[in-house]
Amino acid sequence: MLVVDFNKPGEADTWWSVDDGVMGGVSHSHLRIADGIAIFEGHTSLDNGGGFASVRRQPAPYGLEGCLGIRLSVRGDGRTYQLRLRAGALPEGAAYRARFTTANGEWIHVALDWPEFDPVFRGRLLSDAPALAPADIQQIGVLIADQCAGDFRLEIASIEAIAAPV
């Protein structure tokens, strides 16, 4: 089941950047779509205590109850990224994250089961937060915060739900 359709007209307009400039950093990013592939790219800088860049999709009901996780088809630059999911069970600004490392220049499939998602707030684990409830997911995002400065580029061909076997 497709979670985000990058071929849908106007899909690029549903994403926006949230970079470390919110805390004084100078990293920058954006997401664009070309030929049905989302391209998350920019530059991370460790200056001024920064070091992260992210994009988020506008909130929507994703209908992921009964699914086992999310599968991505991505081509990256060898850096580590995070898929971030926001859910109503967490306080404002917190999210569930799962990390994945890309292969430089190669398309890979990344399967992330729900138990792999940790609740975090500003990079810190939330020990008292509930486990991720798939039915509660309201927003999807991608973040890079690997403590490396430099240009980055992550291409996303698909974001799909992992269906439970019937």
C-alpha positions as CSV (number, residue, x, y, z in Angstrom):
1,M,0.0,0.0,0.0
2,L,1.4,3.3,-1.1
3,V,1.6,5.8,1.8
4,V,2.8,8.8,-0.2
5,D,2.3,9.1,-3.9
6,F,5.1,11.2,-5.4
7,N,3.3,11.1,-8.8
8,K,0.3,13.0,-7.4
9,P,0.0,16.5,-8.8
10,G,0.8,19.1,-6.1
11,E,2.6,16.6,-3.8
12,A,5.7,18.7,-3.5
13,D,3.6,21.5,-2.1
14,T,2.6,19.3,0.9
15,W,6.3,19.2,2.2
16,W,8.2,21.9,4.0
17,S,11.7,22.2,5.5
18,V,12.5,22.5,9.2
19,D,16.2,23.0,9.6
20,D,18.6,23.9,12.4
21,G,18.0,27.6,11.7
22,V,15.2,27.3,14.3
23,M,18.0,27.2,16.9
24,G,20.6,29.4,15.3
25,G,22.2,26.9,12.9
26,V,22.9,27.4,9.2
27,S,22.0,24.1,7.6
28,H,19.4,24.2,4.8
29,S,17.3,21.7,2.8
30,H,14.3,21.4,0.5
31,L,12.3,18.6,-1.1
32,R,11.4,18.6,-4.8
33,I,9.9,16.0,-7.0
34,A,11.2,15.0,-10.4
35,D,9.7,12.2,-12.5
36,G,7.8,10.8,-9.5
37,I,10.9,10.7,-7.3
38,A,11.2,12.9,-4.2
39,I,14.6,14.5,-3.8
40,F,15.6,15.7,-0.3
41,E,18.8,17.7,-0.6
42,G,20.7,20.5,1.0
43,H,23.7,21.1,3.2
44,T,24.3,20.4,6.9
45,S,26.6,22.6,8.9
46,L,27.8,22.1,12.5
47,D,28.3,25.9,12.9
48,N,26.4,27.7,15.7
49,G,25.5,24.4,17.4
50,G,23.5,23.2,14.3
51,G,23.7,20.0,12.4
52,F,20.3,18.9,11.2
53,A,18.0,19.4,8.2
54,S,14.6,17.9,7.7
55,V,11.4,17.9,5.6
56,R,7.9,17.1,6.8
57,R,4.7,16.4,5.0
58,Q,1.5,18.1,6.1
59,P,-0.5,16.1,8.6
60,A,-2.9,13.5,7.1
61,P,-4.7,10.3,8.2
62,Y,-2.5,7.5,6.8
63,G,-4.7,4.5,7.7
64,L,-1.8,2.3,8.8
65,E,-3.6,0.3,11.4
66,G,-3.0,-3.4,10.8
67,C,0.3,-2.8,9.0
68,L,3.6,-4.0,10.2
69,G,5.8,-1.0,9.3
70,I,7.0,1.1,6.4
71,R,9.2,0.2,3.4
72,L,11.2,2.9,1.6
73,S,12.9,2.7,-1.8
74,V,15.8,5.2,-1.6
75,R,19.1,6.1,-3.3
76,G,21.4,8.1,-1.2
77,D,24.9,9.3,-0.6
78,G,26.1,6.8,2.0
79,R,24.9,9.0,4.9
80,T,22.5,8.0,7.7
81,Y,19.0,9.5,7.7
82,Q,15.9,9.2,9.9
83,L,12.3,8.5,9.0
84,R,10.3,10.4,11.5
85,L,6.6,9.8,12.3
86,R,4.5,12.2,14.4
87,A,1.6,10.8,16.4
88,G,-0.9,12.4,18.7
89,A,0.3,10.3,21.7
90,L,3.5,12.4,21.9
91,P,3.9,16.0,23.0
92,E,4.4,18.8,20.4
93,G,7.8,18.7,18.8
94,A,8.4,15.0,19.6
95,A,8.4,12.2,17.0
96,Y,9.1,8.5,16.6
97,R,12.3,7.9,14.6
98,A,14.0,5.0,12.9
99,R,17.5,5.4,11.4
100,F,18.6,4.0,8.0
101,T,22.0,4.2,6.2
102,T,22.1,4.6,2.5
103,A,24.5,3.0,0.0
104,N,26.3,5.7,-2.0
105,G,24.6,6.0,-5.4
106,E,22.7,2.7,-5.2
107,W,18.9,2.1,-4.9
108,I,18.1,0.1,-1.7
109,H,14.9,-1.0,0.0
110,V,14.7,-0.2,3.7
111,A,12.1,-2.0,5.8
112,L,11.3,-0.4,9.1
113,D,9.0,-2.3,11.5
114,W,7.1,-0.4,14.1
115,P,9.2,-1.6,17.1
116,E,12.3,0.0,15.4
117,F,10.8,3.5,16.0
118,D,12.0,5.2,19.1
119,P,10.1,8.2,20.7
120,V,12.4,11.3,20.7
121,F,12.3,15.0,21.5
122,R,15.2,17.1,20.1
123,G,17.3,14.0,19.7
124,R,16.8,12.7,23.2
125,L,14.9,9.4,23.9
126,L,11.6,9.7,25.7
127,S,11.7,6.9,28.2
128,D,8.1,7.3,29.4
129,A,6.4,7.6,25.9
130,P,4.0,4.9,24.7
131,A,5.0,2.6,21.8
132,L,4.1,3.8,18.3
133,A,0.5,3.1,17.5
134,P,0.2,2.9,13.6
135,A,-3.4,4.1,13.7
136,D,-2.2,7.3,15.4
137,I,0.4,8.4,12.8
138,Q,-0.4,11.9,11.6
139,Q,2.8,13.1,9.8
140,I,5.8,11.7,8.0
141,G,9.2,13.3,7.7
142,V,12.8,12.7,6.8
143,L,15.7,14.1,8.8
144,I,19.5,14.1,8.6
145,A,21.5,14.7,11.8
146,D,24.6,12.5,11.4
147,Q,27.1,14.9,12.9
148,C,28.7,15.4,9.5
149,A,28.9,18.7,7.7
150,G,28.4,18.8,3.9
151,D,26.0,18.4,1.1
152,F,23.5,15.6,1.2
153,R,21.0,14.1,-1.3
154,L,18.4,11.4,-0.7
155,E,16.1,10.3,-3.5
156,I,12.9,8.6,-2.4
157,A,11.1,6.5,-5.0
158,S,8.4,5.2,-2.7
159,I,7.1,5.1,0.8
160,E,4.9,2.0,1.3
161,A,3.2,0.3,4.2
162,I,4.3,-3.2,5.0
163,A,1.0,-5.2,5.0
164,A,0.4,-7.9,7.5
165,P,0.2,-11.4,5.9
166,V,-3.4,-12.6,5.3
